[in-house]
Amino acid sequence: NVKVDMKGNETAEQAAAKIAAAVNDANVGIGAFSDGDTISYVSKAGKDGSGAITSAVSGVVIADTGSTGVGTAAGVAPSATAFAKTNDTVAKIDISTAKGAQSAVLVIDEAIKQIDAQRADLGAV
């Protein structure tokens, strides 16, 4: 699990940097990069099971209802469920508020669970 300590007074840029750092520190086989208030995720080369994740985790979504889910991305199980309308992606996560940042953490955690499951299916440690 990826844990991010948010105090609630972070700017969008600070929250994005904290989330990206937490994902990278968790060493789960994906890299997170923040650019302003945007976070991008890509597979890391040299990790066991890295072939299972062949593209950015662009299918991570947040629904308008506040539910979270993981959509499909190349190399991720096609049975993963997306709970959001079209065009709700990681790039559109609003982390300018504490609630939005916490939602982003939940989305990232779910994405990592899906990635871990795929790696486990391939026998990665």
C-alpha positions, 0 to 999 in steps of 0.5 A: 500500500502507498501511504501519503501524509497530507496535512490539508494545506498543500498546494496542488503542486505540493500534493502531486509531488508528495503522491509521486514520491510515495509511489516511487518510495513504495518500489512497486514497479511503476514510476510516478512523475509530477509536473506542476499539478499533474502526475504521470505513471509509467512502468519501470524497466528492470523490475520483475514482471515489468513486461506486464505493464507496458504503458502508462497507467492512464486508465486510473479514474475517479467517478463523479460519485466519489467512488474510485476504480481502475480502468484498463491500460495496456498490460493491465487486466481488461476485467478491471472496472472503471467507475467514471465517465469518459475522459476522467483520467489521472490528468483530471484528478483535482488535488487542490483540496484535501478531499481531492488529494485523498481521492487521488491516494485511493485511486493510486492505491487501487491501481497499485493493487491491480499491478501487484495482482498482475505481477503475482500472476506472472510469478514476480516477487 
